[in-house]
């Protein structure tokens, strides 16, 4: 969807690239919690 693509692009610019909108196949879209994404990124960096 073009509208979602534009929103994703704007959110990516604001958050530094964290994917905040996820596609749920057959359902639609879900907005992710940015604080949980930061925690996951920190855990990956510490492990790797």
mmCIF file as gemmi writes it, N, C-alpha and C atoms, coordinates in Angstrom:
data_model
loop_
_atom_site.group_PDB
_atom_site.id
_atom_site.type_symbol
_atom_site.label_atom_id
_atom_site.label_alt_id
_atom_site.label_comp_id
_atom_site.label_asym_id
_atom_site.label_entity_id
_atom_site.label_seq_id
_atom_site.pdbx_PDB_ins_code
_atom_site.Cartn_x
_atom_site.Cartn_y
_atom_site.Cartn_z
_atom_site.occupancy
_atom_site.B_iso_or_equiv
_atom_site.pdbx_formal_charge
_atom_site.auth_seq_id
_atom_site.auth_asym_id
_atom_site.pdbx_PDB_model_num
ATOM 1 N N . UNK Axp A 1 ? 0.841 -1.171 0 1 0 ? 1 A 1
ATOM 2 C CA . UNK Axp A 1 ? 0 0 0 1 0 ? 1 A 1
ATOM 3 C C . UNK Axp A 1 ? 0.896 1.248 0 1 0 ? 1 A 1
ATOM 4 N N . UNK Axp A 2 ? 0.603 2.173 -0.864 1 0 ? 2 A 1
ATOM 5 C CA . UNK Axp A 2 ? 1.425 3.371 -1.023 1 0 ? 2 A 1
ATOM 6 C C . UNK Axp A 2 ? 1.397 4.237 0.232 1 0 ? 2 A 1
ATOM 7 N N . UNK Axp A 3 ? 0.241 4.358 0.853 1 0 ? 3 A 1
ATOM 8 C CA . UNK Axp A 3 ? 0.112 5.19 2.047 1 0 ? 3 A 1
ATOM 9 C C . UNK Axp A 3 ? 0.987 4.661 3.184 1 0 ? 3 A 1
ATOM 10 N N . UNK Axp A 4 ? 0.952 3.357 3.41 1 0 ? 4 A 1
ATOM 11 C CA . UNK Axp A 4 ? 1.765 2.736 4.457 1 0 ? 4 A 1
ATOM 12 C C . UNK Axp A 4 ? 3.246 2.898 4.142 1 0 ? 4 A 1
ATOM 13 N N . UNK Axp A 5 ? 3.614 2.775 2.881 1 0 ? 5 A 1
ATOM 14 C CA . UNK Axp A 5 ? 5.005 2.951 2.467 1 0 ? 5 A 1
ATOM 15 C C . UNK Axp A 5 ? 5.5 4.355 2.807 1 0 ? 5 A 1
ATOM 16 N N . UNK Axp A 6 ? 4.68 5.347 2.568 1 0 ? 6 A 1
ATOM 17 C CA . UNK Axp A 6 ? 5.058 6.729 2.875 1 0 ? 6 A 1
ATOM 18 C C . UNK Axp A 6 ? 5.187 6.944 4.381 1 0 ? 6 A 1
ATOM 19 N N . UNK Axp A 7 ? 4.281 6.357 5.147 1 0 ? 7 A 1
ATOM 20 C CA . UNK Axp A 7 ? 4.359 6.467 6.605 1 0 ? 7 A 1
ATOM 21 C C . UNK Axp A 7 ? 5.617 5.771 7.115 1 0 ? 7 A 1
ATOM 22 N N . UNK Axp A 8 ? 5.915 4.573 6.578 1 0 ? 8 A 1
ATOM 23 C CA . UNK Axp A 8 ? 7.124 3.853 6.986 1 0 ? 8 A 1
ATOM 24 C C . UNK Axp A 8 ? 8.374 4.677 6.72 1 0 ? 8 A 1
ATOM 25 N N . UNK Axp A 9 ? 8.425 5.317 5.567 1 0 ? 9 A 1
ATOM 26 C CA . UNK Axp A 9 ? 9.577 6.138 5.196 1 0 ? 9 A 1
ATOM 27 C C . UNK Axp A 9 ? 9.763 7.3 6.176 1 0 ? 9 A 1
ATOM 28 N N . UNK Axp A 10 ? 8.668 7.949 6.537 1 0 ? 10 A 1
ATOM 29 C CA . UNK Axp A 10 ? 8.744 9.077 7.468 1 0 ? 10 A 1
ATOM 30 C C . UNK Axp A 10 ? 9.138 8.616 8.87 1 0 ? 10 A 1
ATOM 31 N N . UNK Axp A 11 ? 8.581 7.501 9.323 1 0 ? 11 A 1
ATOM 32 C CA . UNK Axp A 11 ? 8.934 6.984 10.64 1 0 ? 11 A 1
ATOM 33 C C . UNK Axp A 11 ? 10.387 6.522 10.683 1 0 ? 11 A 1
ATOM 34 N N . UNK Axp A 12 ? 10.859 5.94 9.59 1 0 ? 12 A 1
ATOM 35 C CA . UNK Axp A 12 ? 12.247 5.492 9.511 1 0 ? 12 A 1
ATOM 36 C C . UNK Axp A 12 ? 13.197 6.67 9.663 1 0 ? 12 A 1
ATOM 37 N N . UNK Axp A 13 ? 12.858 7.788 9.04 1 0 ? 13 A 1
ATOM 38 C CA . UNK Axp A 13 ? 13.691 8.991 9.143 1 0 ? 13 A 1
ATOM 39 C C . UNK Axp A 13 ? 13.697 9.534 10.57 1 0 ? 13 A 1
ATOM 40 N N . UNK Axp A 14 ? 12.596 9.411 11.276 1 0 ? 14 A 1
ATOM 41 C CA . UNK Axp A 14 ? 12.505 9.928 12.644 1 0 ? 14 A 1
ATOM 42 C C . UNK Axp A 14 ? 13.157 9.016 13.679 1 0 ? 14 A 1
ATOM 43 N N . UNK Axp A 15 ? 13.128 7.707 13.439 1 0 ? 15 A 1
ATOM 44 C CA . UNK Axp A 15 ? 13.599 6.755 14.446 1 0 ? 15 A 1
ATOM 45 C C . UNK Axp A 15 ? 14.984 6.204 14.159 1 0 ? 15 A 1
ATOM 46 N N . UNK Axp A 16 ? 15.571 6.569 13.052 1 0 ? 16 A 1
ATOM 47 C CA . UNK Axp A 16 ? 16.899 6.056 12.738 1 0 ? 16 A 1
ATOM 48 C C . UNK Axp A 16 ? 16.883 4.679 12.112 1 0 ? 16 A 1
ATOM 49 N N . UNK Axp A 17 ? 15.768 4.275 11.557 1 0 ? 17 A 1
ATOM 50 C CA . UNK Axp A 17 ? 15.706 3.023 10.818 1 0 ? 17 A 1
ATOM 51 C C . UNK Axp A 17 ? 14.974 1.884 11.483 1 0 ? 17 A 1
ATOM 52 N N . UNK Axp A 18 ? 14.476 2.07 12.698 1 0 ? 18 A 1
ATOM 53 C CA . UNK Axp A 18 ? 13.729 0.999 13.358 1 0 ? 18 A 1
ATOM 54 C C . UNK Axp A 18 ? 12.39 0.781 12.66 1 0 ? 18 A 1
ATOM 55 N N . UNK Axp A 19 ? 12.08 -0.474 12.293 1 0 ? 19 A 1
ATOM 56 C CA . UNK Axp A 19 ? 10.799 -0.744 11.622 1 0 ? 19 A 1
ATOM 57 C C . UNK Axp A 19 ? 9.643 -0.736 12.623 1 0 ? 19 A 1
ATOM 58 N N . UNK Axp A 20 ? 8.829 0.297 12.594 1 0 ? 20 A 1
ATOM 59 C CA . UNK Axp A 20 ? 7.742 0.427 13.565 1 0 ? 20 A 1
ATOM 60 C C . UNK Axp A 20 ? 6.433 -0.174 13.077 1 0 ? 20 A 1
ATOM 61 N N . UNK Axp A 21 ? 6.257 -0.308 11.771 1 0 ? 21 A 1
ATOM 62 C CA . UNK Axp A 21 ? 5.022 -0.863 11.227 1 0 ? 21 A 1
ATOM 63 C C . UNK Axp A 21 ? 5.337 -2.238 10.645 1 0 ? 21 A 1
ATOM 64 N N . UNK Axp A 22 ? 4.641 -3.246 11.152 1 0 ? 22 A 1
ATOM 65 C CA . UNK Axp A 22 ? 4.821 -4.604 10.658 1 0 ? 22 A 1
ATOM 66 C C . UNK Axp A 22 ? 3.578 -5.022 9.886 1 0 ? 22 A 1
ATOM 67 N N . UNK Axp A 23 ? 3.787 -5.791 8.832 1 0 ? 23 A 1
ATOM 68 C CA . UNK Axp A 23 ? 2.679 -6.315 8.044 1 0 ? 23 A 1
ATOM 69 C C . UNK Axp A 23 ? 2.257 -7.661 8.616 1 0 ? 23 A 1
ATOM 70 N N . UNK Axp A 24 ? 0.984 -7.808 8.894 1 0 ? 24 A 1
ATOM 71 C CA . UNK Axp A 24 ? 0.421 -9.076 9.35 1 0 ? 24 A 1
ATOM 72 C C . UNK Axp A 24 ? -0.365 -9.629 8.175 1 0 ? 24 A 1
ATOM 73 N N . UNK Axp A 25 ? 0.175 -10.683 7.559 1 0 ? 25 A 1
ATOM 74 C CA . UNK Axp A 25 ? -0.405 -11.22 6.34 1 0 ? 25 A 1
ATOM 75 C C . UNK Axp A 25 ? -1.849 -11.662 6.574 1 0 ? 25 A 1
ATOM 76 N N . UNK Axp A 26 ? -2.731 -11.228 5.71 1 0 ? 26 A 1
ATOM 77 C CA . UNK Axp A 26 ? -4.139 -11.576 5.796 1 0 ? 26 A 1
ATOM 78 C C . UNK Axp A 26 ? -4.944 -10.726 6.774 1 0 ? 26 A 1
ATOM 79 N N . UNK Axp A 27 ? -4.271 -9.861 7.516 1 0 ? 27 A 1
ATOM 80 C CA . UNK Axp A 27 ? -4.948 -9.04 8.521 1 0 ? 27 A 1
ATOM 81 C C . UNK Axp A 27 ? -4.799 -7.553 8.256 1 0 ? 27 A 1
ATOM 82 N N . UNK Axp A 28 ? -3.556 -7.114 8.087 1 0 ? 28 A 1
ATOM 83 C CA . UNK Axp A 28 ? -3.306 -5.686 7.91 1 0 ? 28 A 1
ATOM 84 C C . UNK Axp A 28 ? -1.952 -5.304 8.462 1 0 ? 28 A 1
ATOM 85 N N . UNK Axp A 29 ? -1.924 -4.298 9.292 1 0 ? 29 A 1
ATOM 86 C CA . UNK Axp A 29 ? -0.673 -3.765 9.817 1 0 ? 29 A 1
ATOM 87 C C . UNK Axp A 29 ? -0.765 -3.634 11.327 1 0 ? 29 A 1
ATOM 88 N N . UNK Axp A 30 ? 0.392 -3.684 11.965 1 0 ? 30 A 1
ATOM 89 C CA . UNK Axp A 30 ? 0.462 -3.507 13.408 1 0 ? 30 A 1
ATOM 90 C C . UNK Axp A 30 ? 1.6 -2.533 13.703 1 0 ? 30 A 1
ATOM 91 N N . UNK Axp A 31 ? 1.363 -1.651 14.663 1 0 ? 31 A 1
ATOM 92 C CA . UNK Axp A 31 ? 2.356 -0.676 15.077 1 0 ? 31 A 1
ATOM 93 C C . UNK Axp A 31 ? 3.124 -1.257 16.256 1 0 ? 31 A 1
ATOM 94 N N . UNK Axp A 32 ? 4.443 -1.337 16.121 1 0 ? 32 A 1
ATOM 95 C CA . UNK Axp A 32 ? 5.28 -1.916 17.172 1 0 ? 32 A 1
ATOM 96 C C . UNK Axp A 32 ? 5.679 -0.859 18.187 1 0 ? 32 A 1
ATOM 97 N N . UNK Axp A 33 ? 5.972 -1.313 19.387 1 0 ? 33 A 1
ATOM 98 C CA . UNK Axp A 33 ? 6.414 -0.435 20.469 1 0 ? 33 A 1
ATOM 99 C C . UNK Axp A 33 ? 7.896 -0.111 20.267 1 0 ? 33 A 1
ATOM 100 N N . UNK Axp A 34 ? 8.246 1.156 20.08 1 0 ? 34 A 1
ATOM 101 C CA . UNK Axp A 34 ? 9.647 1.498 19.82 1 0 ? 34 A 1
ATOM 102 C C . UNK Axp A 34 ? 10.577 1.186 20.987 1 0 ? 34 A 1
ATOM 103 N N . UNK Axp A 35 ? 10.078 1.167 22.218 1 0 ? 35 A 1
ATOM 104 C CA . UNK Axp A 35 ? 10.948 0.859 23.354 1 0 ? 35 A 1
ATOM 105 C C . UNK Axp A 35 ? 11.356 -0.605 23.351 1 0 ? 35 A 1
ATOM 106 N N . UNK Axp A 36 ? 10.477 -1.498 22.93 1 0 ? 36 A 1
ATOM 107 C CA . UNK Axp A 36 ? 10.835 -2.917 22.868 1 0 ? 36 A 1
ATOM 108 C C . UNK Axp A 36 ? 11.813 -3.176 21.733 1 0 ? 36 A 1
ATOM 109 N N . UNK Axp A 37 ? 11.736 -2.414 20.652 1 0 ? 37 A 1
ATOM 110 C CA . UNK Axp A 37 ? 12.686 -2.567 19.556 1 0 ? 37 A 1
ATOM 111 C C . UNK Axp A 37 ? 14.082 -2.14 19.988 1 0 ? 37 A 1
ATOM 112 N N . UNK Axp A 38 ? 14.19 -1.083 20.773 1 0 ? 38 A 1
ATOM 113 C CA . UNK Axp A 38 ? 15.498 -0.626 21.251 1 0 ? 38 A 1
ATOM 114 C C . UNK Axp A 38 ? 16.127 -1.671 22.164 1 0 ? 38 A 1
ATOM 115 N N . UNK Axp A 39 ? 15.321 -2.298 23.007 1 0 ? 39 A 1
ATOM 116 C CA . UNK Axp A 39 ? 15.837 -3.327 23.901 1 0 ? 39 A 1
ATOM 117 C C . UNK Axp A 39 ? 16.333 -4.543 23.145 1 0 ? 39 A 1
ATOM 118 N N . UNK Axp A 40 ? 15.626 -4.938 22.099 1 0 ? 40 A 1
ATOM 119 C CA . UNK Axp A 40 ? 16.035 -6.08 21.287 1 0 ? 40 A 1
ATOM 120 C C . UNK Axp A 40 ? 17.327 -5.771 20.55 1 0 ? 40 A 1
ATOM 121 N N . UNK Axp A 41 ? 17.461 -4.547 20.058 1 0 ? 41 A 1
ATOM 122 C CA . UNK Axp A 41 ? 18.671 -4.154 19.343 1 0 ? 41 A 1
ATOM 123 C C . UNK Axp A 41 ? 19.866 -4.174 20.294 1 0 ? 41 A 1
ATOM 124 N N . UNK Axp A 42 ? 19.682 -3.715 21.513 1 0 ? 42 A 1
ATOM 125 C CA . UNK Axp A 42 ? 20.758 -3.699 22.502 1 0 ? 42 A 1
ATOM 126 C C . UNK Axp A 42 ? 21.182 -5.114 22.857 1 0 ? 42 A 1
ATOM 127 N N . UNK Axp A 43 ? 20.218 -6.023 23.008 1 0 ? 43 A 1
ATOM 128 C CA . UNK Axp A 43 ? 20.54 -7.417 23.32 1 0 ? 43 A 1
ATOM 129 C C . UNK Axp A 43 ? 21.302 -8.071 22.179 1 0 ? 43 A 1
ATOM 130 N N . UNK Axp A 44 ? 20.914 -7.78 20.924 1 0 ? 44 A 1
ATOM 131 C CA . UNK Axp A 44 ? 21.62 -8.35 19.771 1 0 ? 44 A 1
ATOM 132 C C . UNK Axp A 44 ? 23.051 -7.839 19.711 1 0 ? 44 A 1
ATOM 133 N N . UNK Axp A 45 ? 23.259 -6.564 19.977 1 0 ? 45 A 1
ATOM 134 C CA . UNK Axp A 45 ? 24.6 -5.991 19.927 1 0 ? 45 A 1
ATOM 135 C C . UNK Axp A 45 ? 25.476 -6.578 21.031 1 0 ? 45 A 1
ATOM 136 N N . UNK Axp A 46 ? 24.921 -6.819 22.201 1 0 ? 46 A 1
ATOM 137 C CA . UNK Axp A 46 ? 25.683 -7.38 23.31 1 0 ? 46 A 1
ATOM 138 C C . UNK Axp A 46 ? 26.068 -8.836 23.034 1 0 ? 46 A 1
ATOM 139 N N . UNK Axp A 47 ? 25.187 -9.574 22.353 1 0 ? 47 A 1
ATOM 140 C CA . UNK Axp A 47 ? 25.442 -10.98 22.066 1 0 ? 47 A 1
ATOM 141 C C . UNK Axp A 47 ? 26.411 -11.164 20.9 1 0 ? 47 A 1
ATOM 142 N N . UNK Axp A 48 ? 26.437 -10.226 19.984 1 0 ? 48 A 1
ATOM 143 C CA . UNK Axp A 48 ? 27.177 -10.418 18.741 1 0 ? 48 A 1
ATOM 144 C C . UNK Axp A 48 ? 28.455 -9.746 18.67 1 0 ? 48 A 1
